[in-house]
């Protein structure tokens, strides 16, 4: 046998077993035990809790993909304004004893950045980030710093009704809702 036939035989002897091993690996279920805590169930819990709010006056953009608004999972829009919502399975934190530093305030503003970018299309903005916590809670909500509120997931409805309204009119609520939905690529709900 010459080198013209030996090289293809060697390639087949190596490539075919590797192909079978790769195909077998693809058929196996993924090992999710070592991937850390899942985040999707927490977002789904928050989504279900937000569905309990009256519509109108509340409008919600549910379960936003990570790449659309920089990690904002939901947007809650109502008389108090447009609120960026994130979710955590951690317990509700205690009220802070010290004033937040400028870095922490900036982080909250950066987290809301994707929502603010979308709302600039309709000359609006967001000034609040809501962290919904599903761990143990000793209160309904905690003001962590200016612009950031931690809320017990089981108390979203009473907490939302306790907010002062008057920032957005019903027409502005619908416009903000429409703008956020279309900015993330979802169909226009008002057409």
C-alpha positions in Angstrom: 0.0 0.0 0.0 1.2 3.4 -0.9 1.0 6.7 1.1 -2.0 7.7 -1.0 -4.2 5.0 0.6 -2.6 5.0 4.1 -3.4 8.6 5.0 -7.2 8.3 4.2 -7.4 5.0 6.1 -5.7 6.6 9.2 -8.1 9.6 9.0 -11.1 7.3 8.8 -9.8 5.2 11.7 -9.5 8.4 13.8 -12.4 10.6 12.6 -15.2 7.9 12.7 -14.7 6.9 16.3 -14.5 10.5 17.4 -17.7 11.2 15.4 -19.5 8.4 17.2 -18.2 9.5 20.6 -19.4 13.1 19.9 -22.9 11.9 18.8 -23.2 9.7 21.9 -22.3 12.8 24.1 -25.0 14.8 22.4 -27.7 12.2 23.1 -26.9 12.2 26.9 -29.0 14.6 29.0 -27.0 17.6 30.3 -25.6 17.5 33.8 -27.3 20.4 35.5 -26.3 19.5 39.0 -23.1 21.5 38.8 -24.3 24.5 37.0 -25.3 26.4 40.1 -28.7 27.6 41.2 -31.2 28.0 38.4 -32.5 31.5 37.7 -35.4 30.8 35.5 -37.8 29.6 38.2 -37.3 32.8 40.2 -38.1 34.9 37.1 -41.2 32.7 36.5 -42.3 33.2 40.1 -42.1 37.0 39.7 -43.9 36.8 36.3 -46.8 34.9 38.0 -46.9 37.4 40.8 -47.0 40.4 38.4 -49.9 38.8 36.6 -52.0 39.4 39.7 -51.8 43.1 39.3 -54.8 44.9 37.8 -54.4 45.8 34.1 -55.2 48.7 33.7 -53.7 50.7 35.4 -50.6 48.3 35.5 -48.9 47.1 32.3 -46.1 44.5 32.5 -43.5 43.4 30.0 -42.8 39.8 31.1 -39.7 37.6 30.9 -37.3 39.7 28.9 -34.3 37.9 27.4 -31.0 38.7 29.0 -29.6 40.2 25.8 -32.5 42.6 25.3 -32.2 44.9 28.3 -29.0 44.0 30.1 -30.5 41.6 32.7 -33.8 43.4 33.4 -36.2 40.5 33.6 -39.5 42.4 33.6 -40.7 46.0 33.3 -43.6 47.1 35.5 -45.4 50.2 34.2 -48.1 52.0 36.1 -49.1 55.3 37.7 -45.8 55.6 39.7 -43.7 55.3 36.5 -41.7 52.6 34.7 -39.9 50.2 37.0 -37.1 47.8 36.0 -37.5 44.4 37.8 -34.9 41.8 38.6 -35.4 38.7 40.7 -33.5 36.9 43.4 -34.1 33.7 45.4 -32.2 35.3 48.3 -34.0 36.5 51.5 -35.2 40.1 51.6 -32.2 42.1 52.9 -32.2 44.3 56.0 -32.4 48.1 55.6 -28.9 49.4 55.1 -27.3 51.2 58.1 -24.9 53.4 56.0 -25.5 55.7 53.1 -24.7 54.0 49.7 -21.6 55.1 48.0 -21.6 56.7 44.5 -20.5 53.4 42.9 -23.5 51.5 44.2 -25.8 54.3 43.0 -24.2 54.2 39.6 -24.6 50.4 39.4 -28.3 50.8 39.9 -28.5 53.4 37.2 -26.5 51.2 34.8 -28.8 48.2 35.5 -31.7 50.4 34.4 -29.8 51.6 31.4 -31.5 49.3 28.9 -34.9 50.4 30.0 -34.0 54.0 29.9 -32.6 53.6 26.4 -36.0 52.1 25.3 -38.0 54.8 27.0 -36.1 57.7 25.4 -38.0 56.8 22.2 -41.1 58.2 23.9 -39.4 61.0 26.0 -39.7 59.1 29.3 -37.3 57.5 31.7 -37.1 55.1 34.6 -35.8 56.0 38.1 -36.4 52.8 40.0 -34.9 49.3 40.1 -37.0 46.7 41.9 -35.3 43.6 43.3 -38.0 40.9 43.9 -36.8 38.5 46.6 -38.4 35.1 47.1 -36.4 34.0 50.2 -37.6 34.6 53.7 -38.9 38.1 54.5 -39.7 40.0 57.6 -41.3 43.0 55.8 -43.1 43.8 52.6 -40.3 46.0 51.1 -36.9 47.6 51.9 -35.6 50.8 50.4 -31.9 49.8 49.8 -30.8 53.1 48.4 -32.3 55.9 46.3 -33.7 54.3 43.2 -33.5 50.6 44.4 -36.2 48.8 46.3 -36.2 45.2 47.5 -39.7 43.7 47.6 -40.9 40.4 49.0 -42.3 38.4 46.0 -45.3 37.3 47.9 -46.3 40.9 48.6 -45.9 42.5 45.1 -49.7 43.3 44.8 -50.1 45.1 48.1 -46.7 46.8 47.6 -47.6 48.1 44.2 -50.9 49.4 45.4 -49.1 51.3 48.2 -47.0 53.3 45.7 -47.8 56.9 45.1 -49.2 57.5 41.6 -49.4 60.5 39.5 -46.2 60.2 37.5 -47.7 58.6 34.4 -51.2 59.1 33.0 -53.1 56.1 31.5 -52.1 57.3 28.0 -48.4 57.5 29.1 -48.6 54.0 30.7 -49.8 52.5 27.4 -47.2 54.5 25.4 -44.4 53.3 27.6 -45.6 49.7 27.5 -45.9 49.8 23.7 -42.4 51.4 23.4 -40.7 48.8 25.7 -42.4 45.9 23.9 -41.4 47.0 20.4 -37.9 47.9 21.5 -37.2 44.3 22.5 -38.7 43.0 19.3 -42.1 41.9 20.4 -45.2 42.8 18.4 -46.9 46.2 19.0 -49.8 45.4 21.4 -51.8 48.5 20.5 -52.1 47.9 16.8 
